[in-house]
């Protein structure tokens, strides 16, 4: 039995991460093959997208427009617009919720705390587990699409894809850190999941709607999705300011979590 919480949880993640790797390899193969198959009809796809209303493009995470003439533009819609963020946010929220609220819900945290591990050490090791899971899945996405873009001879710039993956991982970590904070306050798993999911949905709609109404145009700056996608990293590469803002939010949420957990009644 592992006395180290990180190593114990890492061992438990092995099967889960293996399934993620297989699933993402399958998904990236399918999308790469599909794009390679219909690449000759790209002009008609671009015409179709140009007919989409701006409101729909914003909801799809394409406020900067979509260009299906490139594989990067295709991935911008298929992965990095809605599906990828949803997938990684779910991972982040579930991971963050499980650290405190989940253990309290399972009534196992008292047993863990009765051992020699301190509260701070417990939190640090579990945050490392969350980081490992989020960045492992994000890395799988990067590796998968780089492999199949090479196999199918699709033009995809590795550095720009990596920048997009970093933005995506940080988006997930922001909501993971937020759910950790909410869980440290409420101590209730269901409440934590519900509140975190509601904030994620609200944040997305704030970013999607704000450019459409003059009175709310500045509201986007309060949405983490603005910092995830506004700079269009799949085209322009990683944006250091956006990365800084998302990293700062993670640090703030985690720091407050340490304070609230320190005084949390675990009984």
N, C-alpha and C positions, 0 to 999 in steps of 0.2 A: 504494500500500500504506500502511495506517495505521501510524504509529509509536506511536499511542496505543492501548493494549490495550483500554481501555473502548470507544472508538469502533469499533475493529475488531470486537469481539465483539457490540456493539450492531448493527452492520451485518449480521452473521451471524444475528442473532435476528429480523430483520424478517419473513422468511417464516414462521418458527415462530410468532411472536406474531400474525400475520395469521390463521393457521389456528386458533389459540386463540380469537381474537375471533369468527370465523365459527362455530366449534363451540359456544361459550358462548351466542351469540345464538340459535342453533338450539335448544339445550337450554332456555334460559330461555323461548323462545316456546312450546315443547312443554309445559313444566310449567305456565306461566301459562294456556295454552289448556285443558289438562287440568283444572286446578283450577277454572277458570271453568265448565267443562262439568259437573262433578259437584258443584258447590257446593250444589245443592239436596238432595243426599243426605248432607250432612255429619254429621247426627245418627247415621246408621247407621255411618259411619266411626269416629266417636268411641266408639260402643259397642263396635266391634271392637277398637279400640286399648285400651280399658279392660279388655278381657279378656286382653291380653298379660301374661305373667308379668313381674315386676320385673326379673328377670335379663336377659330379652330387651330390655327398654326401655333398660337400662344399656348393653348392647352396641351398641344403635342410637344411643347418645349422647343419650338422652332420660331421664336420671336425674331431671330435674325434671318429667317428664310431657310429654304431647303434647296439643296442642289444635288439631285439624284444622278448627275452625270459623273460623279466620283464615288468610289467605294466609301470614302470618309463621310461624304454627304449622306449616303445610304445608311451607314451606321449611326449617323447623327439622328436619323428618324427612328430606325428600328431598335436601337439599343439605348443610346444616350439621351433620347428625348423623354420617354416615359417608362419603358420596361426596365431598363437598367437602374434608374433611380428608385423605382418601386421595390425592386429585388434587393438592392443594397440597403435601403432604408428599413425594410422588414428585418434584415439581418442585424442592423444596428440597434433597432428598438428592442428586438427580442434579446439580444446580448446584454444591453444595458439594463433592461428590466430584470433579467435573471440574477444579476449580481447581488442586489439587496432585496427588492420586493419579491423576487422569485424564491429566494432562500427563506424569507420570512413566511411566504405562503406555504412552502413545503415543511416549515418548522424544523429546518435543518441548520439554520444559522447559529442557533444557540450551541449546538453540538460542536460546530467548527470553532466558535469563539471560546469554547471551554478548553480547547487545546492551547498550545503555546503561541499560536499566531496572534499578532495584534490586529486591531481594526484597520490601521493604516496599511499594514503589510497585506492583509486580506484584500483590501480594496485595490492596492497597487497590482497585485498578481492577477486579479480578475480583470482589471482594465487592460493589462497586457494580453490576456486571453481574447478580449474583445478586439483589440488592435490586430492580433494575429489572425483572427477569423476574417475580419473586414479586409485587411490588406492581402490575405491569401486568396480570397475569392476575386478581389480586384486584379491581382496578378494573374490569376487563371484566365480572366477575360482578356487581358493584354496578350498573354502568350498564345491563347487559342486563335485570336484573330491575326496575329502576326504569322503564325504557322500556316493558316489556310490562305491568307493573302499571298504568301509566297508560293504555295502549291498551285493556286489558280492564277498566278501572275497578275494580281490586283494591286493597283497603286495605293499604298498606305504608308504614310510617314510614321516611323516608329516613335520619334520624339513627340510628335503631336498627339499620337494615340496615348502615349505614356502620360502626357500632360492632362489629357481628358480623364484617364484612369485615376490620377491623383485627385482631381476635382471630385470625381465620383466617390472615391474612398473617403474623402473628407466630408462630403455631404452625409454619407452614412455615419461617420463618426460623430458628427454634430448631433444627429438624432439619437445615436447610441448614448452619448454623454448626457443629452437632455433627459432621456428616459432613466438613466442612472440617477440623475438629480431628483427627478419626480419620484422615483421609487424610494430614494433616501428620505423624502419628505412624507409621502403617503404610507409607505410600507405595505401597500396593497398592489398585488400584481395586476388585477383586472383594471383598476383605476389608472395605473401607470400606463398600461397598453392603450387604453382608450384615450387618455389625455395626449399621449405622445402621437398617436395616429391622427387625432383631430388637429393637432398643431401642424403636423406634416401636410395634411390636406389643405388647411387654411393657408399655410405658407406658399404652397403651389398656386392656389387660386389668387392670392395677393399678387404674386409675380406675373401671372397670366393676365389679370384684369387691369392692373395699374397703368399699362401703356395705352389702354383703350379709353380711359376717362381722364380728362385734364385735371379734375379735382383730386384724383388719386395717383397721379403720375409718380409722385415721390414715395409712394407706399412700397414700391418694389425694393427699396433699400432696407426694409425691415424683413425681407424674405431671404432665407438662406439659398433658395433656388436662384435668385439673382446672381449671387456670387458663384454658384455652381456653373451656370450656363451663359451668363450675359456676355462674357468675353469670347464665346464660341471657341473653346480650346481645341476642338478637333480640326479647326481650320488655322487658328492662330497660335496654338500651343498653350502651355500653362501660363496663367496670369498670376504673377506673384502677389499682387494686392489682394485678389480674391482668395488665394490660398492663405494669406496672412489673416484675413477676416475670419475665415472658417476655422483656422487653427486657433485663433484667439477665442472664439466662441467655445470650442472644445475645452480649452484651458480654464475658462471661466466656469463652465458647468461642472467640470471635474473638481476644481478647487472648492466650490461651494458644496459639492457632494461630500468631500472629506470632512468639512466642518459640520454638516448636518448629521452625517453618519456617526461622528464622534460622540454626539449627544443623543443619538437615537436609542430609545428604549426597545430592546430586542425581546422583551418578555411579553 
